[in-house]
Amino acid sequence: MDIEIDITNTQLETQRLILRPWKESDLCDFFEYASVDGVGEMAGWKHHESVEVSREILQSFMADKNVFAIVYKENSKVIGSLGLHTSWANGDMNYNHLKLKEIGYVLSKSYWGQGLMPEAVNGALRFCFDTVGLDAVTIGHFAYNNQSRRVIEKCGFEFVKQCEYHVKQLQKDVIDMQYIMSRDRWNSYRIAESRS
Ligand SMILES: CC(C)(COP(=O)(O)OP(=O)(O)OC[C@H]1O[C@@H](n2cnc3c(N)ncnc32)[C@H](O)[C@@H]1OP(=O)(O)O)[C@@H](O)C(=O)NCCC(=O)NCCS
């Protein structure tokens, strides 16, 4: 079952990152990473060809109140986004009785490969289970997106199934790999991490 989320007064902190609501003043940073060809495309949207496109999307992030800006503490720049969206599992009889959200994310290409998104996802999972009280969090990646697959594996999600669908913005059919993290699985991960 879908849960209403409002992150208006929420700020999450991890070792290197702050996740907070978007602000109008984030426009330049947003356009800087969202205009790079091949970044958004891996997540299902076309890179932004003008700052006006970024402005419109930023307005929707602020209105929807369910997408965090990811701020790199070291330079205070917004370097990505992490959203809590409606989950594919709401349409699955095995899961639709659970309180669910789906994580989606993008990181500026200049910051890839430092484990920043796994860090952001872990912060978001903590928020989803400890503060929001969700039963499970889902996530997915296009079959060919190995970078996102690695983030999902490293965070400990369990693979559930794959499904094919059409991505309108990119005008192509993709295979989406779908995963879930239950509250129990998250707790056992957390215990294992605290021991290591
Ligand atoms: C997916 C994404 C968020 C990963 O973030 P990240 O902080 O770089 O994640 P990690 O540092 O854990 O790296 C994940 C994998 O990316 C690969 N990778 C790392 N640096 C890379 C680089 N510069 N170029 C290509 N791949 C790279 C590695 O395979 C790494 O896995 P490993 O740790 O097993 O070696 C980021 O690549 C991204 O924003 N991609 C475009 C948008 C996207 O795919 N969104 C997800 C849609 S489902």
The ligand as an SDF file (V2000), in Angstrom:
LIG
                    3D

 48 50  0  0  0  0  0  0  0  0999 V2000
   24.0680    4.3070  -10.1270 C   0  0  0  0  0  0  0  0  0  0  0  0
   24.8180    5.4280   -9.4090 C   0  0  0  0  0  0  0  0  0  0  0  0
   23.8560    6.2070   -8.5590 C   0  0  0  0  0  0  0  0  0  0  0  0
   25.8930    4.7800   -8.5310 C   0  0  0  0  0  0  0  0  0  0  0  0
   26.3880    5.7330   -7.5900 O   0  0  0  0  0  0  0  0  0  0  0  0
   27.8750    5.6380   -6.9920 P   0  0  0  0  0  0  0  0  0  0  0  0
   27.9240    6.4940   -5.8000 O   0  0  0  0  0  0  0  0  0  0  0  0
   28.8660    5.8960   -8.0590 O   0  0  0  0  0  0  0  0  0  0  0  0
   27.9210    4.1050   -6.5660 O   0  0  0  0  0  0  0  0  0  0  0  0
   29.2430    3.2690   -6.2110 P   0  0  0  0  0  0  0  0  0  0  0  0
   30.3760    4.1820   -5.9110 O   0  0  0  0  0  0  0  0  0  0  0  0
   28.8260    2.2870   -5.2040 O   0  0  0  0  0  0  0  0  0  0  0  0
   29.5760    2.5280   -7.5640 O   0  0  0  0  0  0  0  0  0  0  0  0
   28.6940    1.5350   -8.0760 C   0  0  0  0  0  0  0  0  0  0  0  0
   29.3400    0.8190   -9.2460 C   0  0  0  0  0  0  0  0  0  0  0  0
   29.5050    1.7430  -10.3170 O   0  0  0  0  0  0  0  0  0  0  0  0
   30.6820    1.3450  -11.0830 C   0  0  0  0  0  0  0  0  0  0  0  0
   31.4990    2.5510  -11.2380 N   0  0  0  0  0  0  0  0  0  0  0  0
   32.1810    3.2050  -10.2870 C   0  0  0  0  0  0  0  0  0  0  0  0
   32.7500    4.3090  -10.8150 N   0  0  0  0  0  0  0  0  0  0  0  0
   32.4150    4.3400  -12.1070 C   0  0  0  0  0  0  0  0  0  0  0  0
   32.6840    5.2270  -13.1700 C   0  0  0  0  0  0  0  0  0  0  0  0
   33.4190    6.3330  -12.9820 N   0  0  0  0  0  0  0  0  0  0  0  0
   32.1630    4.9460  -14.3840 N   0  0  0  0  0  0  0  0  0  0  0  0
   31.4200    3.8520  -14.5710 C   0  0  0  0  0  0  0  0  0  0  0  0
   31.1120    2.9910  -13.5840 N   0  0  0  0  0  0  0  0  0  0  0  0
   31.6090    3.2270  -12.3840 C   0  0  0  0  0  0  0  0  0  0  0  0
   31.3700    0.2560  -10.3310 C   0  0  0  0  0  0  0  0  0  0  0  0
   31.0440   -0.9550  -10.9680 O   0  0  0  0  0  0  0  0  0  0  0  0
   30.7330    0.2930   -8.9540 C   0  0  0  0  0  0  0  0  0  0  0  0
   30.5830   -0.9920   -8.3950 O   0  0  0  0  0  0  0  0  0  0  0  0
   31.7330   -1.6080   -7.4300 P   0  0  0  0  0  0  0  0  0  0  0  0
   31.7020   -0.8260   -6.1670 O   0  0  0  0  0  0  0  0  0  0  0  0
   31.3310   -3.0160   -7.2660 O   0  0  0  0  0  0  0  0  0  0  0  0
   33.0460   -1.4340   -8.1610 O   0  0  0  0  0  0  0  0  0  0  0  0
   25.5070    6.3790  -10.4380 C   0  0  0  0  0  0  0  0  0  0  0  0
   26.3240    5.6060  -11.2720 O   0  0  0  0  0  0  0  0  0  0  0  0
   24.5000    7.1300  -11.2960 C   0  0  0  0  0  0  0  0  0  0  0  0
   23.9770    8.1680  -10.8980 O   0  0  0  0  0  0  0  0  0  0  0  0
   24.1970    6.6120  -12.4910 N   0  0  0  0  0  0  0  0  0  0  0  0
   23.2910    7.2830  -13.4340 C   0  0  0  0  0  0  0  0  0  0  0  0
   21.8540    7.3010  -12.9560 C   0  0  0  0  0  0  0  0  0  0  0  0
   21.3600    5.9380  -12.5360 C   0  0  0  0  0  0  0  0  0  0  0  0
   21.7770    4.9280  -13.0630 O   0  0  0  0  0  0  0  0  0  0  0  0
   20.4370    5.9410  -11.5790 N   0  0  0  0  0  0  0  0  0  0  0  0
   19.8570    4.7180  -11.1070 C   0  0  0  0  0  0  0  0  0  0  0  0
   18.6950    4.3320  -11.9030 C   0  0  0  0  0  0  0  0  0  0  0  0
   18.0910    2.7730  -11.3550 S   0  0  0  0  0  0  0  0  0  0  0  0
  1  2  1  0
  2  3  1  0
  2  4  1  0
  2 36  1  0
  4  5  1  0
  5  6  1  0
  6  7  2  0
  6  8  1  0
  6  9  1  0
  9 10  1  0
 10 11  2  0
 10 12  1  0
 10 13  1  0
 13 14  1  0
 14 15  1  0
 15 16  1  0
 15 30  1  0
 16 17  1  0
 17 18  1  0
 17 28  1  0
 18 19  1  0
 18 27  1  0
 19 20  2  0
 20 21  1  0
 21 22  1  0
 21 27  2  0
 22 23  1  0
 22 24  2  0
 24 25  1  0
 25 26  2  0
 26 27  1  0
 28 29  1  0
 28 30  1  0
 30 31  1  0
 31 32  1  0
 32 33  2  0
 32 34  1  0
 32 35  1  0
 36 37  1  0
 36 38  1  0
 38 39  2  0
 38 40  1  0
 40 41  1  0
 41 42  1  0
 42 43  1  0
 43 44  2  0
 43 45  1  0
 45 46  1  0
 46 47  1  0
 47 48  1  0
M  END
$$$$
